[in-house]
Amino acid sequence: SILGLKINFPEIQQSQTWIIPILVLGIPIFDTLLVMISRTRRNIPIWRGGTDHTSHRLVRLGLSHRRAVVTLYLVSFALGSLAIIVVNAPTTSIALWTVATLVVSALLLIALLEYIFSLETPAVSTNLRILYLPGQEQAQHVLSGVLEVASKVTVLLTSSTPQNTTALESLSNMLIATASNDETAVTTLLEQKAEADLTLIEKLNWASRTFRLNADFVTAESLQDVRSLSSLLRQYDLILLSGGTTVNIQALFTDLPLADAITKSKVSVIEMYSNAADAHYMQSIGLSEIIGSVTPTAEAEQLDHAIAMSIKQAWVTRNSSRHHQVFA
């Protein structure tokens, strides 16, 4: 391209040589223009990395990585060949019209690509990292649904809740849902252990040693300082609460500066099976505006899957605007 500007061939008009670098560097110029226009339109810094370059878009349109690269090579070859033809054109006006046509075509192509990707439905991640705060409503079913869609699950509990029969039974049901061991064997061992006078933390420690759990169980006592709590929240894509906040959840927000930490972390928050009392409580602690509410319904045997689908849909809905910013 530099040679195209510097070298002077007697048979080629000097007024046409400037076209050579534009055509030879057509692909990088188009890609830079595409990204700058797209990100300016979406109020995103143009220097931020992303997956909205030409090659990424070709792959998202269905081309394999190899075919996307070959396509860009072929277009580069065509533009290089066109550069040879243009500089040998008999008049400058032909060269100018050619470049003008290419510029208009590039702008129309940018508009088309922007339109196509603005319509695209955000892909649902199958690797969600979910922090689950169980309440009283459907705690076991919600956890089973979470396990269906998440690659990393942590259940946050507080031991300040009275160790009544209902709470311990709910914990046993959640352990059964998360254990990859035989369900009958897990149930039998839990029933035997129920006779022992164990605290919540002791029971969780015993379960983690005895079973192969697909979720981590964390207690509020291990997160007393703000730094450890903030560090925990940053590990997750989604915070999920089940309704019936009087069990476990309200105690968590009392024991920990959880509301402030959630607000600062900007992690998406979804509440399932919430009622009027739950909504009033969330409003009282300042979280009502950032929480989405979902109440899936299905037959008992299909409820876990219905909850999983609702989590997926809620994740798509709450992140659709973010998707239009970065194309996920």
C-alpha positions in Angstrom: 0.0 0.0 0.0 2.9 2.4 0.8 4.5 1.5 -2.5 1.2 2.3 -4.2 1.5 5.8 -2.8 5.2 6.4 -3.3 6.1 4.7 -6.6 5.4 6.7 -9.7 4.8 4.7 -12.9 4.8 6.9 -16.0 1.9 4.9 -17.6 -0.3 5.3 -14.6 -1.9 8.5 -13.6 -0.7 9.8 -10.3 -4.3 10.8 -9.4 -5.3 7.1 -9.3 -2.5 5.5 -7.2 -4.1 6.6 -3.9 -6.8 4.1 -4.6 -4.4 1.1 -4.3 -4.1 1.1 -0.4 -7.8 1.6 0.0 -8.6 -1.5 -2.1 -5.6 -3.6 -0.9 -6.5 -2.9 2.8 -10.2 -3.2 2.1 -10.9 -6.0 4.6 -9.2 -4.3 7.7 -10.7 -0.9 6.7 -14.2 -2.4 6.4 -13.8 -4.3 9.7 -12.6 -1.3 11.6 -15.4 0.8 10.1 -18.0 -1.9 11.0 -16.8 -2.1 14.6 -16.6 1.6 15.1 -20.1 2.3 13.7 -21.6 -0.7 15.5 -20.1 0.2 18.9 -20.8 3.9 18.6 -24.4 3.1 17.9 -24.6 0.9 21.0 -22.6 3.3 23.2 -19.7 0.9 23.7 -16.1 2.1 23.8 -14.5 1.2 20.4 -11.3 0.1 22.1 -13.0 -2.7 24.1 -12.5 -6.3 22.9 -15.5 -8.1 21.6 -16.9 -10.7 19.2 -18.5 -8.3 16.8 -15.8 -8.3 14.2 -16.4 -9.5 10.6 -14.9 -12.9 11.1 -17.0 -13.5 14.3 -20.1 -12.5 12.4 -19.4 -14.8 9.6 -19.1 -17.7 12.0 -22.3 -16.7 13.8 -24.0 -16.7 10.4 -23.2 -20.4 10.0 -19.8 -20.6 8.5 -17.1 -22.7 10.0 -13.9 -21.0 11.2 -12.0 -22.3 8.2 -14.6 -21.1 5.7 -14.8 -17.7 7.3 -11.1 -17.3 6.9 -11.2 -18.6 3.3 -14.0 -16.1 2.6 -12.0 -13.2 3.8 -9.0 -14.4 1.8 -11.1 -14.5 -1.4 -12.5 -11.1 -0.8 -9.0 -9.7 -0.2 -7.8 -11.4 -3.4 -10.8 -9.9 -5.3 -10.1 -6.4 -4.0 -6.4 -6.7 -4.9 -7.3 -7.7 -8.4 -9.7 -4.8 -8.6 -6.9 -2.5 -7.5 -4.9 -3.5 -10.6 -7.9 -2.9 -12.9 -8.7 0.5 -11.4 -5.2 2.0 -11.6 -5.1 1.0 -15.2 -8.5 2.5 -16.0 -8.3 5.0 -18.9 -9.9 7.8 -16.9 -9.8 8.9 -13.2 -13.6 9.1 -13.2 -13.9 5.4 -13.6 -11.7 4.7 -10.7 -13.6 7.2 -8.5 -17.0 5.7 -9.4 -15.6 2.3 -8.6 -14.4 3.4 -5.2 -17.7 5.3 -4.5 -19.7 2.1 -5.4 -17.6 0.0 -3.0 -18.0 2.5 -0.2 -21.8 2.6 -0.6 -21.9 -1.2 -0.8 -19.8 -1.4 2.4 -22.1 0.9 4.3 -25.2 -1.0 3.1 -23.5 -4.3 4.2 -22.7 -2.8 7.6 -26.4 -1.8 8.0 -27.5 -5.2 7.0 -25.2 -7.0 9.4 -26.3 -4.7 12.2 -29.9 -5.4 11.4 -29.4 -9.2 11.3 -27.6 -9.3 14.7 -30.1 -6.9 16.3 -32.8 -9.6 15.7 -30.7 -12.5 17.0 -32.0 -14.2 20.1 -29.3 -14.3 22.8 -27.9 -17.8 23.1 -28.7 -19.5 26.4 -25.6 -20.4 28.3 -25.5 -24.0 29.5 -22.6 -23.0 31.8 -24.4 -20.7 34.2 -22.9 -20.1 37.6 -25.8 -19.7 40.1 -25.8 -18.7 43.7 -29.0 -20.1 45.3 -30.6 -18.7 48.4 -33.4 -21.2 49.3 -36.6 -20.1 51.0 -39.6 -22.1 52.0 -41.4 -22.4 48.7 -40.4 -25.3 46.4 -36.8 -25.2 47.7 -35.9 -28.7 46.5 -37.6 -28.4 43.1 -35.9 -25.1 42.4 -32.5 -26.5 43.3 -33.2 -29.5 41.0 -34.0 -27.0 38.2 -30.9 -25.0 38.9 -28.7 -28.1 38.7 -30.2 -28.8 35.3 -29.0 -25.6 33.7 -25.9 -24.6 35.8 -22.3 -25.8 35.7 -21.6 -24.3 39.1 -24.1 -24.1 42.0 -23.6 -22.8 45.5 -26.3 -22.9 48.1 -26.1 -20.2 50.7 -27.6 -21.0 54.2 -27.6 -19.4 57.6 -27.4 -21.4 60.8 -29.1 -18.7 62.8 -32.4 -20.1 61.7 -34.0 -22.3 64.4 -33.2 -26.0 63.7 -36.8 -27.0 63.5 -38.1 -30.2 61.8 -39.2 -28.3 58.7 -35.8 -26.6 58.1 -33.9 -29.8 58.6 -36.2 -31.8 56.3 -35.8 -29.1 53.6 -32.0 -29.4 54.0 -32.2 -33.2 53.7 -34.3 -32.9 50.5 -31.7 -30.5 49.0 -28.9 -32.8 49.9 -30.8 -35.7 48.2 -31.3 -33.5 45.1 -27.6 -32.6 44.9 -26.0 -35.9 45.7 -24.9 -38.0 42.7 -25.0 -41.2 44.8 -27.9 -43.6 44.8 -31.0 -41.7 46.1 -32.1 -44.6 48.3 -28.7 -44.9 49.9 -28.5 -41.2 50.5 -32.0 -41.1 52.0 -31.2 -44.0 54.3 -28.0 -42.4 55.6 -29.7 -39.0 56.1 -32.5 -40.7 58.1 -29.9 -42.5 60.3 -28.0 -39.2 60.8 -31.2 -37.3 61.7 -31.1 -38.9 65.1 -27.8 -37.3 65.8 -27.9 -33.9 67.5 -25.9 -32.0 64.8 -25.8 -28.3 64.0 -26.4 -27.2 60.4 -22.6 -26.7 59.8 -21.8 -30.1 61.3 -24.5 -31.8 59.1 -23.2 -30.0 56.0 -19.6 -31.0 56.7 -20.7 -34.6 57.2 -22.7 -34.6 54.0 -19.8 -33.2 52.0 -17.5 -36.0 53.3 -20.1 -38.7 52.8 -21.7 -37.9 49.4 -20.6 -36.7 46.0 -22.5 -33.4 45.9 -23.1 -31.5 42.7 -23.4 -28.2 44.6 -21.4 -26.4 47.3 -23.1 -25.4 50.5 -21.8 -22.3 52.2 -23.0 -20.8 55.5 -23.2 -17.1 56.4 -20.8 -17.7 59.2 -18.0 -18.1 56.7 -18.8 -14.7 55.0 -18.8 -12.3 57.9 -16.5 -9.7 56.2 -17.6 -7.6 53.2 -14.6 -8.6 51.2 -15.3 -12.4 51.3 -19.0 -11.7 50.5 -18.1 -9.5 47.5 -15.6 -12.1 46.3 -18.3 -14.8 46.5 -20.9 -12.8 44.5 -18.4 -12.0 41.7 -18.1 -15.7 41.0 -21.7 -16.0 39.7 -23.8 -15.0 36.7 -27.1 -15.2 38.6 -28.4 -15.1 42.1 -31.6 -17.1 42.6 -34.0 -16.9 45.5 -37.0 -19.1 46.2 -40.1 -17.6 47.8 -41.0 -17.9 51.5 -38.2 -15.6 52.6 -39.1 -16.0 56.3 -37.1 -19.2 56.1 -33.4 -18.7 55.6 -33.4 -15.7 53.3 -34.4 -13.0 55.7 -31.9 -14.3 58.2 -29.2 -14.1 55.5 -30.0 -10.5 54.8 -30.0 -9.8 58.5 -26.7 -11.6 59.2 -24.8 -10.3 56.1 -24.6 -6.9 54.3 -26.1 -8.9 51.4 -28.4 -6.3 49.9 -25.7 -3.7 49.5 -23.2 -6.3 48.1 -25.8 -7.6 45.5 -26.5 -4.0 44.4 -22.8 -3.2 44.0 -22.0 -6.6 42.2 -24.6 -5.9 39.5 -25.3 -9.6 39.3 -28.7 -10.5 37.9 -31.2 -11.6 40.6 -34.3 -13.8 40.1 -36.9 -14.7 42.7 -39.1 -17.8 42.2 -42.5 -18.4 43.8 -42.5 -15.1 45.6 -45.7 -13.8 47.3 -46.9 -10.3 48.4 -45.0 -10.6 51.7 -41.8 -11.5 49.9 -42.2 -8.5 47.6 -42.8 -6.2 50.5 -39.7 -7.5 52.2 -37.5 -7.1 49.1 -38.8 -3.5 48.8 -38.0 -2.8 52.4 -34.3 -3.8 51.9 -34.1 -1.9 48.6 -33.9 -4.8 46.2 -37.4 -4.7 44.6 -36.2 -2.9 41.4 -33.4 -5.3 40.5 -35.3 -8.6 41.2 -37.2 -10.4 38.5 -40.0 -12.7 39.7 -40.8 -16.0 38.1 -43.5 -18.6 39.0 -43.4 -21.7 36.8 -46.3 -24.1 36.9 -46.3 -27.8 35.9 -47.2 -31.3 37.1 -45.2 -32.5 40.0 -43.1 -34.9 37.8 -42.3 -32.1 35.3 -41.8 -29.3 37.8 -38.0 -29.5 38.0 -37.7 -29.2 34.2 -40.3 -26.4 34.1 -38.2 -24.5 36.6 -35.0 -25.1 34.6 -36.7 -23.7 31.5 -38.0 -20.7 33.4 -34.5 -20.0 34.7 -33.2 -20.1 31.1 -35.9 -17.7 29.9 -35.4 -15.3 32.8 -31.7 -15.3 32.1 -32.3 -14.5 28.4 -34.8 -11.8 29.3 -32.7 -10.1 31.9 -29.6 -10.1 29.6 -31.1 -9.3 26.2 -30.1 -5.6 26.5 -26.5 -6.7 27.4 -26.5 -9.1 24.4 -27.4 -6.2 22.1 -24.3 -4.4 23.5 -21.7 -7.1 23.1 -23.4 -9.9 21.0 -22.7 -12.3 23.9 
